[in-house]
Amino acid sequence: MNAEIEQTLMLKQLLKNRIEQSDGWIPFDLFFNTIMYEPGLGYYSSGSHKIGEGGDFTTAPEISKYFSKAIARQTNRLLTMHDEPSIIEVGAGKGTFAFEYLKELEETGIEINRYYILEISADLKDRQMQLISGLPKSIRDKVTWLESLEMDPVDGILIANEVIDALPFKRFTIENEQICELGITLTNGELEEATKKSSKRLIDEIGLISSQIDRKFEEGFTSEIRLDFQKWFRGISSLINRGSMLFIDYGYVRSDFYRADRSKGNMICHYQNQVIEDPLQNLGYQDISASVDFTQLADTAIEEGFFIDLFTSQGVFLLNEESLNLIDDIDSNELRINEIQKLKQLIMPNQMGDIFKCMILGKGISRDNFEELNQLTHTL
């Protein structure tokens, strides 16, 4: 029996045990937490190759190093507000972003105190350490890995690229004009999706969303919500004393997130760079995520004492004069054309340029730091 099959069987048995201990049904967010984060068994705990070529999905830093360099150029203005700024990266993947970002800061003369990487995956941490070891000693000595939120808050920037989409979420559907919660049950010993009467909290939250977007959800409408998002945000934001938080992710403002033509929801599964519709397949070996509700992020941030410094598309954020100058500096015409093609994936509206958004939140610093960019704040 190969390792992948063995891991899948162990996860399946664990899920069966939890379902049997929970009166025959578990909510989708508990299922998600188990298959994605269960120590030693979950997707992010296993040693499989997940990101980039040959993996299950590709992130912007893996497509072009100029993504990280452009972010460094854009965030310079935020770092220079502080005497000894530190940077916290949440979920650093293979370490590619940190590697290129730190090199660009060095080249532009930006001094930082520390670069913290908050990483829960031991496998990814090993990959990050291996890559970061290739940086000059003066740079790599500033990098520190964190395994929890137990640290004193810093002045500087927190960066989270494609992190929120990987947070647990509940799924709901409308059945007989009632809000029902989707979860997992057992039928003849096999895992199967099933609905259950929703909790009052879930009903109240969906009702609030329905009133905010001024639309009653129709029969069969299915979608997602991150009920515990504020708790997660409060933990992450506690790491920043004074400074900014940059979130880059795919998603929508609330009115678009719950649009009628998205009646099957915003969940997506990836296995070996293929889109899979069934979350019950490839247990522990396929990525599962859901789009970000940026209105939820903005509302939560304001409640927690932050202000919205920027909300725009990834394409607008990356496509600025300084970023384009990075490409112009490439001597080889062939390499320049190659990098332009890669950048097009990140900035073109019909690719990642519009579906991915950038939100910068500020606390204890001056406002309006990105007035020159085409803001989408009014859409929140």
N, C-alpha and C positions, 0 to 999 in steps of 0.2 A: 504494500500500500504506500503510495507516494505521500509526501508531507502535506500537499495541498488537500488531498482527499481526507487525510487523517484530521487536519485542522478543521475542515468543514464539518465532519462528523462530530467532533468534540463540541463545536459551537452549537450544532443542531441539538445535541443532547442537553447542553446547558440551557438552551432556550426552552426545550420541552420541560425540563425540571422547573424552570421559573413560571412557565404557563400553568403547569399542574399545581404549583404552590400558590397561584393567584386565581383560583377558581376558574381555570380554563381559558384565560384571556389576559394578555398584557397590552398596554398602550404602545403605539408605534415608537414613541420617544425612548421607551425602555428597550424595545427591540433594537433600535438604532444604537443606543449606548453600548449594548452587549456586542453587536457584531462589528462596531467600529472601534470601541475603546476598551473592551475587556482585556485586562492584563494577560499577555502571553498568547492570546487567541484572536483579539480584535484586529481589524484591518490596519490600524495605525500602530499596533503593537507587534505585528508580524514583520519578518525581514524581507518581504517581497519587494520587488522593484516597482514603485508606484508612479513616480513623476518623470516626465520627459520621454525621450525616445525609448520604446520598448515597455513603457509603463502603462498605467491606466488612463492618465490624463496629463496634459501639458499646461504649465503655468507660464505667465508672461516672462519671468526672469530666465526661463529655459529657452524661450523663443529667441530673445535678443538681449545681449548684455547691455544694450543701450536703454532698455527699460529701467534698469537699476541706476544707470548713470544719469538718466533724465530726472528720475525721482530725487537723486542727490542734488542736482542743480536746482530743482524746484524747492527743496526743503532747506537749502543753505540759509535763506532769509529767516527761517524759524530757528535754526541753530545759533545764528549770530546774535540772537536776543539774549543769550545766556553766557555768563562768564566761563562756566565749565559744563557744557551740555553733555548729557548722556543720551543714548539711543536704546530703546527696547524693541526688539523684533519678536513678535508673537508667531510661533509656528513657522520656522525658517526653511521648511522643505529640505532640499539638498544643500542649502547654504549658499546657493548661487547669488541670490540677491545681496546678502551680507558681503560676500567676496567682492562683487563689483561696486557696490555702494561705498564700501570702505576705501577701495582704491581711488574712486572718484573724489571722495572727500579729501584724501591725501593730495591728489593732484591739484585740487582747487584751493588748498591751503587752509581747510577748515579743521581746527583742532577740537577733539572731543575728549571727554573724561573716560567713559566706558561705553562699550557696545554689548548690551545684554541680549541673550537669545533665550526665550522661554520655550522649551521644547519638551513634550511629554513622551515622544517616541524615542526609545533607546537606539533603535536602528537608524533613524534619521539624524539623531545627535552624533552618532559615530561618523556618518557621511559628512556632516557639517564640519566636524573637527578635522577630518582628513583634508577637506578642501581649504579650510581656513589656515591650516598649517603651511600652505603654500604662499601666504602673505608675508611680507617683511616682518621681522620680529617686532619692530616698533609699532606695527599695526595690530598684529595678532595678539600681542600681550594685553591689548585693551578689551579683548573679547572674553566674556564670561557667560557660562551657561547656567540657567535657572531651571529648577524642576517644579517650583511652586511660586505662589505670589508672596512668599515670606521675605520681603526686603523693604528697606526704607524707600519712600518715594523719591524720585529724582526730578531735576529740572531738565527739560529737553523734549524729545519726541518719542512717541510709541508708534510703531508701524505694524499693521496687520494686513497682509496681502492674501486674499482668499482664505480667510479664517472663519468669518461669520457663517459662510455657506456650509461649513462643516460642523456647525453646532447642532445639537439635538433639536428636533421639532416635532410637534404634534400634527396629526393629520385628521381632518374632519370632512364629513360629507353630509349632504342634505337628503334625508330619507323621510318620505311622508310629511314633508314640510317641517321636520324636526332636525336639529343639529345633532348629528351622531359622531362619536369619535371612532376613528379607524385604529385597529390594532391587529394582533396576531393570535390565532387560536390553533387548536389541533383537530384535524379531521382524519380519522383512521390512522392516527400516528404521524400525519404529515402536517407541516406548517401551512397555514392558510390565513389570508386576510379576512377579518370579520369586524362588524361594527358593534358598538355598545352605546347605551345612553350616556350622553356627555355629563361631565361634572358641571355644577352651577358656575364655577369659575370660567370654564371653557365657553359655556353658553353666553355668559355676560361679556366676555372679551370679543367673541364673534359678533354679538349683537352691537357692541360699540363700534366695531369696524364697519358693519353694515350701515349704521347711521352716519358714520363719518364719510363714507363714499356714496351715501344716498342711493343705495341699491339693495333690494332684497335678493338673497342668494336663491337661485332657482333649483328645482328638483334635480338631484344628481350632481350638483356642483361639488367639487372636491378641491381642497387646498390645504395649506399648512399654516402653522403659527408657532412662534417660539415664545411659549408662555413664561419661561424662566429667564428671558433675555436680560431683564434689568439686574438680576442677581449676578449674571456673568459680567455684565458691563461694569457693575459696581466694583467687582474684584479686579478687573483689568485696569480700570481708571484709577484705582487706588495707588498704582505704581507711579503716577505722574503727580508731582507736587505743583509745578507751574510749567506750562508748556502746551504741546499739541499732541493730538492723536490722529494719525492718517489711516483711514480704512479704504482699501481698494477691493472691490468684489463685484460679482455679477448680480444684478437685481433691478428692482423697480421702486418707484414711489408707490404708496399704498393703493392709490386708485388704479394703477396699472397692474400691480401684483394680483389684485382680486378681480381683474377684468373678466367679463362674461365669457370671452373667447379663450380664457385660460381655465376652462371648467374641469380639466384633469389635474390641475395643480402645477407646481413649479419644481417638484422633485425630479432629480435626474440621477441615473446610475451609469457608471463607466467601468468597463472591464476591457483591458488591453486596447484602450483608445476606441472602443466601440460603445455606443449608447445602448444600454439595456433597460427595458421597461419594467422588469420584474425585480423588486428589491429582495425577493426570497431566493434569487439565484446566486450562485458563487459566494456563499456565505463566508465572510471574512476575507474574500479576495476580490471584491468589487467595491469601488468607491460609491458612496451615496451622499448626496448633498441636496440643498434646496436654495433657491434664489433668496437674496436678502431683501427684506422690507426696509428700505432706507428711511421711510417715515417713522418706523419704530425706532431705528437707530437715532434719528434726530430728536424725537420726542424724549427718549430715554436720556440722551446726553444733556438736554436742557434741564430735565428734572434733577440731574446729578451735578448741576452747576457749570456745565460747559456752554459755549456758544458755537454756532455754526460759522466757521471761518471760510469754508469752501464746500460747495457741492456742484460737481460738474461731471461730464463724461470723461472716461479714460483718454479718449482721443484728444479732447481739448487740453487736458492736463499735460499730456506728453508732447503735443504738437506746439511747441513754442520756440522762439528764436534760439535760446541757449541749447535746447535739445537738438535742433537742426544743425547747429554749429558743430556738435559732436560728430555728426556724419560727415560734414564738410572737411573735417580734419583727417579723414582717412585718405592716405596717399594713393592706394591702389584703386583704380577705377572699377575693377572687377569686384573687389571686396566692398566698395561703397554701394554698388548696385545690389549686391547680395544682402547687405544690411538694410537697405531701403525696402527691399521686398519683405524682410522679416518685420520691419517696423510697420509696414502696411497692415499686417495681421493685427497689430496692437491698436492702430489708430483709425482704420477705416470703419465707417458707420455700419457697413454690412458684415463686419467681422467682429472684433472685440472692442472697437472704438466706442460704440454706443451702449451695448449691453453691460459693459463694465463701467462702474461709476467710482468716483473718488470723493470722499468726504473727509474734510479736516476739521477737527474740533479743537477749540482753544479754551484755556483756563489760566487766568492770572497774567495774560499777556495782552498786547495791543490787538485791536480788531482790524478787519479789512486788509488783510495781508495779501489777498489775491484778487483785488478789484479788477485787474486787467483781464481776467479770465471770464469766459462766458458762463455765468452762474446758472444753476438750475434750482437754486434755493426756493424760488417762488413756487415750484411745483410740489414741494413737500407737503 
